[in-house]
Amino acid sequence: MQERHIYMDHGASTPVRPEVVEAMLPYWTDHYGNPSSAHFFGREASQGLERSRRQIADLLKAQPTEIVFTGCGSESDNMALRGVMWSARKNGRGNHLIVSAIEHNAVLDTAKQLRDHFDFDLTILPVDNMGKIDLDELEKAIRPDTILISIMAANNEIGTFQPFDAIGELAHEHNVLFHTDAVQAAAFVDWDLKTQPIDLMSIAPHKFYGPKGVGILYVHKNIELVASLTGGGQEDGRRAGTVNVPFAVGAAESLRLALEERTANIAHYESLRDRLIDGVLSALPEDAILTGHPTDRLPHNASFAIRDVSGNDLLIHLDVAGVCASSGSACKTGNPKPSAILEALGLSQEWSRGGLRLTVGRQNTMNDIEYVLKKLPGIVQTVRSFSLSFA
Ligand SMILES: Cc1ncc(COP(=O)(O)O)c(C=O)c1O
């Protein structure tokens, strides 16, 4: 069995930093009260919770009341879309929602559910071959009854940034709300939500060395959300359920570290990413293409389409060689499904089955990159000859 395991799947999740664990620990063992309880232990938990909320708000230049703790990035997305659209329905305001074709399923499936089961109208905007939406197309899609535009800040699979400030400005010119899924982008942007035209924003701390099982939803103070989770009225009636205080503390600490170290992290990731991209494209000139935008992309994301292979087979062989990566293509036995994102870029099946995403992190070094570059070309040949002989 392979001794060396190189983790290059930081777009999927990251290890929790020791500083973050340290900050969380007392909220399990000492300050364990329910933050809604009025007594001493409740007040201690509540102080930790509210301090974390304030810290997140300060980092994003928002107000503490605009920060809602959720259970994950998906929940933040679900809550934003349902909360805004249900509120519009309740107030008889409008019926139309716009998303892009390459949203994460947490947005796309929620939008389709709103269309299919709640009678909302949905426009799914196409993207160009680098994964960008067209602002003119977006403007044309806006209707008098449009309530919300939900377009991600950066794509999880191909790394492309969307022009989120320009989208928000356009939305506001037309009196439409703007939600952005910043689950991948949160650690890489100098947010100023006081001035940025963003009404709702989803964040997931496990993408930047915080815990899984907690999400953040920024909701501008003027926006009413109809709660998807009802009960005890926590989070100002926007999300019921006893808040997971240790995780909220971990969310705040991980966001603080990520944004304080943002510039250094970006420089480190970009140097690794760029060597990876150059190395893969020069080692496999006929067989690999870069997916996503060549420059306007997440600093830690190198994503490719590899010709005539199944992304899943590639991952298995990479794993055996000690490299942990991911692919957009979900594989059913005997029926490798192409990546919906790669298809939305206009890639044919020859390429869209072979998605490969390598996302670097703090611990990765140039040696790791060189190791991947040494292994990958041989693995691609093996996987291809294997799939062709069974075709
Ligand atoms: C862009 C994007 N949105 C939403 C999610 C969902 O986040 P979570 O897994 O925390 O629910 C992910 C997770 O990969 C993501 O990359």
The ligand as a Gaussian input file, in Angstrom:
#p B3LYP/6-31G(d) Opt

LIG

0 1
 C      -19.723000      26.356000      -4.310000
 C      -20.267000      25.457000      -3.247000
 N      -21.484000      25.702000      -2.738000
 C      -22.015000      24.951000      -1.760000
 C      -21.325000      23.871000      -1.253000
 C      -21.951000      23.057000      -0.171000
 O      -21.267000      23.251000       1.035000
 P      -21.428000      22.177000       2.231000
 O      -20.765000      20.939000       1.761000
 O      -20.747000      22.826000       3.397000
 O      -22.864000      21.967000       2.443000
 C      -20.061000      23.555000      -1.763000
 C      -19.312000      22.383000      -1.266000
 O      -18.431000      21.873000      -1.897000
 C      -19.511000      24.384000      -2.773000
 O      -18.308000      24.149000      -3.277000

